[in-house]
């Protein structure tokens, strides 16, 4: 959430930047400023009336002490009237503050100055690429065929148990999942990230804190009886560890990693791009999250991008790094880099990681703060990245490394998987 003081002082800039993010309701900025003026005016009136009542109450005591009961009774009547007026004033103030808050949460984060203009994924900027696209044998098939051939995932039984988009991993497919998860966690903890295993359901305050509410409620599974939400990513519970907390400046940066299943309704998704593991409702992902000093967040963003890039290089997957355009970014992000890996059998790029800097947008909602050396309390900056999301990594590993006799695995997975291949190699 943007800070109201910043909006008030930078009205035209805010309007320009949200349009860069393809946000249409620019007039909401003027509504917010008007509501803020109303709130500040009501606060002054409330504080002035309260001060007047406090002064009158002291005078009543003095008058009673002097035996001037008549004047004291007049003051009491004045205080009584003011008390009623103050109650009405505070009710108006509470309603105006709620209205202001309701409008503030509709505003997206402002895109960083380096975010390119654009509305669609086709307008994202390719920053760099790495790895080599493999040359596959003529018998090469997409991963959903390989999954059947080597009996790795049972989509039909998963659909019977739950529904379409809930895969059932089995045998070597389950072991490959576990191997990737453990490798990713080991890689992250070796880089100084502390591992967490968080709850998979969060309350409304947590979903609000990281910006999923009120923006993405339609994409989350909602347990209505308890008003809990199934997490779309470990970012939500892990970042909320520091909701309503104040840490010391010396504790920054705070580096966290977590493996969780992730749940997304993916409402409206259809077509060829949802085949196999390309798009599912439940998937495994390892996440990295950092809380950092505001002056260090873009330096840390670059470090996190390099961290994920090295992971893809270790998996020997061809990849490219994209800087997302304004219209393709998430509601809460100030800047996002996407990593895509090349799926050779499908001949298409598949997104496997997003690395984002939210600046103070999330921390303002979370009230996640630090106290600097001068004792001043400031908002931290929050960042997160996929390190990595498994379904499309698995799809690319299977497709890109297939041979006529089996599927070769990258060397970094051999010790975790216990073999160097899937199949008869």
VMD Tcl script that draws the C-alpha trace (Angstrom):
set ca {
  {0.00 0.00 0.00}
  {1.30 3.45 -0.89}
  {1.88 5.87 1.97}
  {-0.68 8.67 2.06}
  {2.01 11.27 2.84}
  {3.83 10.34 -0.37}
  {0.64 10.51 -2.45}
  {-0.25 13.90 -0.98}
  {3.15 15.35 -1.90}
  {3.44 13.69 -5.35}
  {-0.05 13.67 -6.87}
  {0.94 14.08 -10.51}
  {3.84 11.64 -10.21}
  {1.58 8.96 -8.70}
  {-0.95 9.44 -11.49}
  {1.75 9.13 -14.15}
  {3.30 6.00 -12.64}
  {0.06 4.06 -12.15}
  {-0.83 4.76 -15.78}
  {2.57 3.29 -16.69}
  {1.26 0.15 -14.98}
  {-1.84 0.27 -17.18}
  {-4.07 1.25 -14.23}
  {-7.16 2.96 -15.62}
  {-8.88 4.48 -12.58}
  {-6.55 7.46 -12.23}
  {-9.29 9.62 -10.68}
  {-9.04 7.52 -7.53}
  {-5.90 9.50 -6.65}
  {-7.93 12.73 -6.42}
  {-10.55 10.93 -4.31}
  {-7.83 9.72 -1.94}
  {-6.35 13.21 -1.56}
  {-9.81 14.68 -0.88}
  {-10.56 11.99 1.70}
  {-7.18 12.57 3.32}
  {-7.97 16.29 3.66}
  {-11.33 15.42 5.20}
  {-9.71 13.03 7.67}
  {-7.08 15.56 8.71}
  {-9.74 18.27 9.14}
  {-11.91 16.01 11.30}
  {-8.89 15.03 13.39}
  {-8.10 18.69 14.09}
  {-11.73 19.36 15.04}
  {-11.78 16.29 17.28}
  {-8.51 17.17 18.99}
  {-9.59 20.80 19.47}
  {-12.92 19.78 21.00}
  {-11.22 17.22 23.24}
  {-8.75 19.83 24.46}
  {-11.62 22.22 25.18}
  {-13.38 19.54 27.21}
  {-10.22 18.78 29.16}
  {-9.80 22.46 30.02}
  {-13.47 22.73 31.06}
  {-13.14 19.67 33.30}
  {-10.21 21.26 35.15}
  {-12.21 24.46 35.53}
  {-15.12 22.53 37.06}
  {-12.83 21.21 39.78}
  {-11.49 24.69 40.49}
  {-15.00 26.21 40.63}
  {-16.26 23.49 42.97}
  {-13.25 24.13 45.20}
  {-14.19 27.82 45.38}
  {-17.79 26.97 46.15}
  {-19.08 28.40 42.87}
  {-21.45 25.52 42.21}
  {-23.67 27.43 39.76}
  {-20.82 28.16 37.40}
  {-19.55 24.61 37.85}
  {-22.93 23.20 36.80}
  {-22.91 25.40 33.70}
  {-19.50 24.03 32.79}
  {-20.73 20.49 33.35}
  {-23.61 21.08 30.96}
  {-21.16 22.50 28.40}
  {-18.92 19.42 28.76}
  {-21.93 17.12 28.37}
  {-22.94 18.80 25.10}
  {-19.38 18.71 23.83}
  {-19.10 15.04 24.74}
  {-22.08 14.25 22.52}
  {-20.65 16.39 19.72}
  {-17.25 14.68 20.10}
  {-18.86 11.26 19.81}
  {-20.56 12.26 16.55}
  {-17.34 13.82 15.29}
  {-15.34 10.66 16.04}
  {-17.95 8.54 14.27}
  {-17.54 10.75 11.19}
  {-13.76 10.47 11.53}
  {-13.89 6.69 11.79}
  {-16.10 6.44 8.70}
  {-13.84 8.79 6.73}
  {-10.71 6.85 7.77}
  {-12.30 3.58 6.68}
  {-13.33 5.08 3.35}
  {-9.78 6.42 2.86}
  {-8.31 2.99 3.67}
  {-10.73 1.28 1.29}
  {-9.61 3.58 -1.51}
  {-5.90 3.35 -0.71}
  {-5.83 -0.43 -1.06}
  {-7.16 -0.12 -4.61}
  {-3.99 1.64 -5.77}
  {-1.24 -0.63 -7.15}
  {2.41 -0.18 -6.33}
  {4.25 2.33 -8.49}
  {6.56 0.78 -11.10}
  {10.26 1.58 -10.85}
  {11.70 4.02 -13.38}
  {13.46 1.16 -15.24}
  {10.22 -0.74 -15.88}
  {9.49 -0.66 -19.63}
  {6.18 0.56 -20.99}
  {3.75 -2.02 -22.28}
  {0.50 -3.83 -21.64}
  {1.07 -7.46 -22.63}
  {3.71 -10.19 -22.09}
  {4.86 -9.69 -25.67}
  {6.15 -6.26 -24.63}
  {8.41 -7.57 -21.85}
  {12.10 -6.81 -22.29}
  {14.61 -9.63 -22.75}
  {17.60 -8.75 -20.56}
  {19.83 -11.73 -21.34}
  {19.79 -15.43 -22.10}
  {21.93 -18.39 -21.14}
  {22.43 -22.07 -21.87}
  {22.00 -23.87 -25.16}
  {18.81 -25.19 -26.67}
  {19.18 -28.95 -27.09}
  {18.92 -30.81 -30.36}
  {16.38 -33.56 -29.72}
  {16.07 -36.92 -31.48}
  {13.34 -37.32 -34.08}
  {11.45 -39.51 -31.61}
  {11.22 -36.65 -29.06}
  {7.83 -36.06 -27.44}
  {6.42 -33.47 -25.02}
  {6.64 -34.09 -21.28}
  {3.07 -35.35 -20.91}
  {3.97 -38.26 -23.16}
  {7.21 -38.91 -21.25}
  {5.27 -38.86 -17.99}
  {3.07 -41.68 -19.28}
  {5.98 -43.62 -20.73}
  {7.94 -43.65 -17.46}
  {4.88 -43.66 -15.16}
  {5.85 -40.48 -13.28}
  {2.56 -38.63 -12.79}
  {-1.03 -39.87 -12.77}
  {-3.30 -37.02 -13.84}
  {-6.41 -39.21 -14.12}
  {-6.26 -40.48 -10.53}
  {-5.42 -37.00 -9.28}
  {-8.56 -35.75 -11.02}
  {-10.56 -38.56 -9.41}
  {-9.23 -37.72 -5.94}
  {-9.71 -33.96 -6.26}
  {-10.25 -32.57 -9.74}
  {-8.52 -31.58 -12.94}
  {-5.19 -29.86 -12.34}
  {-4.27 -31.79 -9.19}
  {-1.52 -34.20 -10.32}
  {-0.64 -37.39 -8.42}
  {3.13 -37.92 -8.50}
  {4.29 -41.51 -8.10}
  {7.44 -43.63 -8.07}
  {10.35 -41.85 -9.76}
  {8.11 -38.85 -10.44}
  {7.60 -38.37 -6.69}
  {11.30 -38.94 -6.04}
  {12.27 -36.37 -8.66}
  {10.02 -33.83 -6.95}
  {11.60 -34.56 -3.57}
  {15.11 -34.42 -5.07}
  {14.51 -31.02 -6.65}
  {12.94 -29.58 -3.48}
  {15.85 -30.74 -1.31}
  {18.42 -29.48 -3.78}
  {16.76 -26.07 -4.00}
  {16.56 -25.77 -0.20}
  {20.19 -26.83 0.25}
  {21.27 -24.34 -2.40}
  {19.33 -21.52 -0.67}
  {20.45 -22.29 2.88}
  {24.07 -22.46 1.70}
  {23.58 -18.86 0.52}
  {22.51 -17.76 3.99}
  {18.74 -18.17 3.84}
  {17.05 -19.57 6.96}
  {14.63 -22.38 6.17}
  {11.00 -22.26 7.33}
  {8.11 -24.70 7.01}
  {5.05 -22.43 7.30}
  {1.29 -23.06 7.51}
  {-0.43 -23.70 4.18}
  {-3.51 -21.67 5.10}
  {-3.45 -18.02 6.12}
  {-5.95 -15.64 7.61}
  {-7.33 -12.57 5.89}
  {-4.84 -10.22 7.56}
  {-1.91 -12.21 6.15}
  {-3.36 -12.30 2.62}
  {-3.99 -8.56 2.86}
  {-0.49 -7.89 4.16}
  {1.31 -9.23 1.08}
  {-1.20 -7.78 -1.40}
  {-3.21 -10.87 -2.38}
  {-6.32 -9.19 -0.94}
  {-8.24 -7.41 -2.25}
  {-6.55 -7.96 -5.63}
  {-6.45 -11.75 -6.12}
  {-9.24 -13.23 -4.02}
  {-10.72 -14.86 -7.13}
  {-7.51 -16.82 -7.73}
  {-7.21 -18.23 -4.20}
  {-8.98 -21.21 -2.66}
  {-11.07 -19.95 0.26}
  {-12.06 -22.05 3.29}
  {-15.16 -20.01 4.03}
  {-16.16 -21.66 7.32}
  {-12.97 -20.38 9.00}
  {-12.19 -17.56 6.55}
  {-8.78 -19.02 5.75}
  {-7.07 -18.88 2.35}
  {-4.89 -21.64 0.87}
  {-1.56 -20.06 0.03}
  {-0.68 -19.27 -3.62}
  {3.02 -19.11 -2.63}
  {5.22 -19.36 0.48}
  {5.75 -15.61 0.13}
  {2.47 -15.01 1.94}
  {3.01 -16.86 5.26}
  {6.77 -16.28 5.40}
  {6.66 -12.51 4.83}
  {3.90 -12.28 7.45}
  {6.29 -13.63 10.09}
  {7.33 -9.99 10.46}
  {3.86 -8.43 10.36}
  {3.53 -5.84 13.16}
  {7.17 -6.35 14.12}
  {10.03 -3.87 14.61}
  {13.53 -5.28 14.16}
  {16.93 -3.73 14.74}
  {18.78 -2.29 11.77}
  {21.66 -4.64 12.58}
  {19.35 -7.64 11.93}
  {18.92 -6.67 8.28}
  {18.95 -8.25 5.79}
  {16.60 -11.02 6.93}
  {16.87 -13.92 4.46}
  {14.24 -16.68 4.48}
  {13.46 -19.68 2.30}
  {10.60 -22.16 2.38}
  {9.22 -25.10 0.48}
  {5.43 -25.34 0.26}
  {2.75 -26.72 -1.97}
  {1.01 -23.81 -3.70}
  {-2.66 -23.58 -4.63}
  {-4.08 -21.46 -7.44}
  {-7.52 -21.63 -8.98}
  {-6.19 -20.40 -12.35}
  {-9.74 -19.37 -13.20}
  {-10.26 -18.89 -16.92}
  {-7.16 -20.84 -17.98}
  {-7.63 -23.06 -20.99}
  {-5.97 -24.10 -24.24}
  {-2.78 -25.88 -25.24}
  {-0.64 -24.09 -22.65}
  {-2.40 -25.92 -19.80}
  {-1.46 -29.43 -20.95}
  {0.48 -31.68 -18.62}
  {2.46 -29.76 -16.01}
  {2.29 -26.43 -17.83}
  {-0.48 -25.10 -15.58}
  {-1.90 -26.91 -12.55}
  {-3.93 -25.97 -9.48}
  {-1.52 -27.49 -6.95}
  {2.25 -27.44 -7.38}
  {5.44 -27.45 -5.32}
  {7.69 -24.41 -5.08}
  {10.69 -23.23 -3.09}
  {10.68 -19.51 -2.36}
  {13.28 -16.98 -1.20}
  {12.25 -13.84 0.70}
  {14.31 -10.94 2.01}
  {13.54 -8.00 4.30}
  {16.18 -5.34 3.74}
  {17.19 -1.74 4.39}
  {15.48 0.55 1.82}
  {18.86 1.79 0.58}
  {19.96 -1.77 -0.22}
  {16.88 -3.23 -1.91}
  {17.95 -2.81 -5.54}
  {21.39 -4.17 -4.79}
  {19.70 -7.16 -3.13}
  {17.32 -7.54 -6.08}
  {20.30 -8.03 -8.40}
  {21.81 -10.54 -5.96}
  {18.57 -12.53 -5.91}
  {18.36 -12.51 -9.71}
  {21.92 -13.85 -9.91}
  {21.09 -16.46 -7.26}
  {18.20 -17.86 -9.31}
  {20.18 -17.58 -12.54}
  {22.98 -19.71 -11.10}
  {20.42 -22.31 -10.04}
  {19.17 -22.61 -13.62}
  {22.73 -22.84 -14.88}
  {23.38 -25.67 -12.42}
  {20.35 -27.49 -13.83}
  {21.84 -26.99 -17.32}
  {18.60 -25.54 -18.66}
  {18.46 -22.95 -21.46}
  {16.90 -19.82 -20.00}
  {16.20 -16.17 -20.59}
  {15.70 -13.29 -18.18}
  {12.86 -10.82 -18.80}
  {12.16 -7.43 -17.26}
  {8.37 -7.23 -17.14}
  {6.59 -4.25 -18.66}
  {4.26 -2.17 -16.53}
  {1.06 -3.84 -17.74}
  {2.34 -7.37 -17.05}
  {3.48 -6.78 -13.48}
  {1.68 -7.83 -10.34}
  {-0.41 -5.40 -8.31}
  {2.13 -5.19 -5.46}
  {5.43 -5.21 -7.35}
  {7.64 -2.21 -8.11}
  {9.77 -4.24 -10.52}
  {9.75 -7.90 -11.56}
  {12.20 -10.09 -13.42}
  {10.92 -13.37 -14.85}
  {13.05 -16.38 -15.70}
  {11.82 -18.62 -18.49}
  {13.29 -21.97 -19.52}
  {13.07 -23.36 -23.00}
  {10.91 -26.43 -23.48}
  {12.48 -28.08 -26.51}
  {9.73 -30.57 -27.33}
  {7.02 -27.89 -27.09}
  {9.32 -25.30 -28.68}
  {8.20 -22.60 -26.26}
  {9.43 -20.64 -23.27}
  {7.95 -21.50 -19.87}
  {8.04 -19.17 -16.85}
  {9.68 -20.82 -13.83}
  {10.57 -17.89 -11.55}
  {9.61 -14.33 -10.75}
  {11.96 -12.15 -8.68}
  {10.36 -8.95 -7.42}
  {11.09 -5.89 -5.31}
  {7.98 -4.59 -3.56}
  {9.86 -1.69 -1.93}
  {7.67 -0.54 1.03}
  {4.33 -1.52 -0.55}
  {3.97 -4.76 1.42}
  {5.74 -3.55 4.56}
  {3.37 -0.57 4.84}
  {0.45 -3.01 4.93}
  {2.32 -5.39 7.22}
  {3.74 -2.65 9.47}
  {7.07 -4.46 9.14}
  {9.64 -1.96 10.36}
  {13.15 -1.48 11.66}
  {14.69 1.02 14.07}
  {17.74 2.79 12.68}
  {20.82 3.95 14.55}
  {19.14 7.26 15.40}
  {16.13 5.51 16.92}
  {13.86 6.39 13.99}
  {11.39 3.73 12.87}
  {11.28 3.03 9.13}
  {9.56 0.56 6.85}
  {11.71 -2.27 5.50}
  {11.72 -3.18 1.83}
  {10.52 -6.69 0.93}
  {11.65 -8.87 -1.97}
  {10.84 -12.41 -3.02}
  {11.63 -14.88 -5.75}
  {10.83 -18.40 -6.92}
  {13.79 -20.65 -6.35}
  {12.21 -22.53 -8.06}
  {8.66 -23.55 -9.11}
  {8.77 -27.25 -9.94}
  {6.16 -28.16 -12.59}
  {7.71 -26.40 -15.58}
  {11.24 -27.18 -14.36}
  {10.27 -30.86 -14.41}
  {8.62 -30.46 -17.82}
  {11.77 -28.89 -19.26}
  {14.14 -31.36 -17.61}
  {12.18 -34.27 -19.06}
  {11.82 -32.84 -22.54}
  {15.28 -31.35 -22.97}
  {17.18 -34.38 -21.65}
  {15.26 -37.17 -23.34}
  {17.06 -39.82 -25.33}
  {15.76 -42.93 -27.07}
  {16.59 -44.98 -23.98}
  {15.75 -42.66 -21.12}
  {16.06 -39.22 -19.57}
  {19.43 -37.93 -18.38}
  {19.42 -35.85 -15.21}
  {21.78 -32.92 -14.51}
  {24.77 -33.78 -12.37}
  {23.61 -31.69 -9.38}
  {20.62 -34.03 -8.95}
  {22.48 -37.36 -9.11}
  {23.18 -37.61 -5.38}
  {19.64 -36.53 -4.47}
  {17.92 -38.85 -6.94}
  {20.30 -41.75 -6.43}
  {20.72 -42.30 -10.17}
  {21.84 -40.24 -13.13}
  {18.80 -40.96 -15.26}
  {15.20 -42.07 -15.55}
  {14.78 -45.10 -17.78}
  {17.15 -47.76 -19.08}
  {20.33 -45.65 -19.38}
}
mol new
graphics top color blue
foreach p $ca { graphics top sphere $p radius 0.5 }
foreach p [lrange $ca 0 end-1] q [lrange $ca 1 end] { graphics top cylinder $p $q radius 0.2 }
display resetview
